[in-house]
Amino acid sequence: MKECIAVINAGSSSIKFSVFTNDNSSSSSSGDDSLELIFKGQVDGIGVAPKFEATAPDGTILASNEWANHPDVNHKMLLDEIIQWAGENLDGREIRAVGHRVVHGGKIYSKPVLVDESVLQTLETFVALAPLHQPHNLVPIKTLAQMDPYLFQVACFDTAFHTTMPDVARNFALPRNFTQEGVHRYGFHGLSYEYIANKLPSFDLQAAKGRAVVAHLGSGASMCAMLKSKSIASTMGFTAIDGLPMGTRTGSLDPGVVLYLMRQKHMDTDDIERLLYKESGMLGISGISNDMRVLMKSDDPRAKEAVDIFVYRVKKELAGLVAALEGIDTLVFTAGIGENSPQIREQICQGLQWLGIRIDSEANRRGKPRISTSDSDVSVWVIPTNEELMIAMHTRKLMVQNTVYH
């Protein structure tokens, strides 16, 4: 019987899943050469109007469903639906392991880990560090453990890639006792950055050995400075709010604004949390949408302002990361906006000639891997990310190390 590795990425309003064949199970290789996608899917709109869709690798829709919003239609119930559908469509294959995206690994986990009861209890203690993400990340782990206590489950952390950041980039200007408690910059989107770091040598070997800035631009957005493919600085900090303005998140914000909201607007912590995470960013500025595609098509001046602010902040953060690297050899765009919006890429790169960045407009329009001109001092790339495949690779590696295979 052929073996499979499943990947689950559960968020506050969605559950994404993928299933990969693992035909090279006897190999000790941790590469992606023997991991082939069977199908993937997701449930979006949890808490509003959940919609399920599963697709084949070529994009063909295999199944879809919708539910009316109801208290019973929660993460647990929807996960059960996904598990049932996946089990019915494995065509005789067997899922031997499940890899999970877990946002926060705290100060303890710098690499993926096999989950047992002790690990799960530790991950629970990080809920306070990522209250809108961590609880949902852990639900599938608990659910599957109840269904099969012997199932091989692996937690892969968004923070792990950034554990190489030096203290000067990690620590806030707070009293040391807070830093020692874990109040410092963690950085996120680490699985995406790790995937790009693994792929970059095949595009530009010299860049992989040098100074790179990777821009993960999507509904959630951040940037990472890499030296020799290791993270040395990130725009995100203690939480996933910090840094760039995002679809519905503020990005960097003067802490005094929060004090003002509490004192003058009498907002409590729940009100402020909702404002910072769900009502700000592109949605808050424009009053129209959190979707960059919608904003780019709109004639409303508020939409243009939202886009302009996003582009400005990317440029500003880029300059800071270049300073941290003491120079730059390559710039990489990835994630939804970074991969699919030539207009945003062009607007960001305009005015960056002082950094030695020059892009080829035609190559950028086509979304070619390299979009910089031949005389550009800095190579500029568009490289699709694949967090799910990165998780599957980690899971397969731990399976080999723990001799899961027969």
C-alpha positions, 0 to 999 in steps of 0.5 A: 500500500502506498504511503501518504503524508497529509499537511494541515494548516488551520487558522482562525477562519480557514483550514487548509489541507494537502495530501502528498504521496511518499513514494521514496519512503526508504530514502533518507533524503529530505528533499521534495523530489519524491513528494507528489501532491495528490489533492489539496483543499480548504474551508474558508469563511469559518464563523461567517459562511464556511465553504469547502473546496478540494482540487486536483494538482491541475486545479480541477475541482474535486468537491465543494460544499457550503454551510450556513453559519451555526454554532455547531459548524465550528473548526472541530466539525469542519475538520471531521468533514475534511478527514472523512472526505480525504479518507474516501479519496485516497484510492487505497493509499494510507496516510502514515503521518500528518504535518501541522503548521503551528504559528508559535514555537516560543523560545523552545522549538527551533525546528520541527518536532514529533508531537506527544502529550508533553509537546502538546502541553508545552504548545498550549503555553504559547497560546498567550503569544498567538491567541488568534492562531495557536488555539486553532493550530492545535485543534487538528493535532488534538482531534487526530490524536483522539482518533488515532493515538499512534498517528505520527504527527509533526509540528512545524513552526512559523517562528523556527526559521527566525531563531537565528536572528541575533539578540540585537535584532531580536530584543525590544528596549524593555526591562530585561525581565520582560525579555527573559520572559519571552517578550521579544521579536520572534518573526513569522512566515518562517516556513515560507522563508525556509522554502525560499531559502531552500529554492534560491540556490537553484535560481541564484547560487551567489545570492543564496550565499550572500545578502537577500531580502525576501518579501512575503506579500499576501493578505498576511505580509512580512519581509525577512533579511537573510544572510547566507540563507539564514534569517537575521532580521524580520519585519514581524515581531512579538506578534503577527501584527507588526511590520507591514500593513496587511489585509486587515492588520495594522502593521507597525503602530505607535503603542501610544495609539493603543493607550489612546484607544483605551483611555479616550475611546474606552475600548477594552482588550477585545475591542482593540484586538478586533481593531488591530487584527480584523478591521485595519490594514487595507480594509481599514484604510480603504473602507472597501476591501482587504483584497489587493486585487479589488483595490487595484481595480477600484477607481476610489481614491481611498483604494489608491491610498491603501495601495500607496501606503502598502507600497511605501511601507514595503520600501521603507522596511526594505531599506531597514533590512538592507541596513541590517544586512549592510547591503543587498545582493538579491530581492525575492517576491513571493506569496499571493501579492508578491507572486501575482501582482506585477503592478505592485512589484513595479511600484515597489521597485520604482525609485530603488535605483539607489540600491542598484535595483532595476527591473525589466518591465516585460519580464515583470509583466510576464512574472518570469523568475528573474525580473531584473535587468542584465545590468541591475546590481541586485538580482530580483526574482519572483519565486512561488512559495510552498509552505505545505510542501515544506511541512511535508518535507519536514514530516518525511525527514522526521519519519526517516529519523524515527524509523517509521518506515517498514 
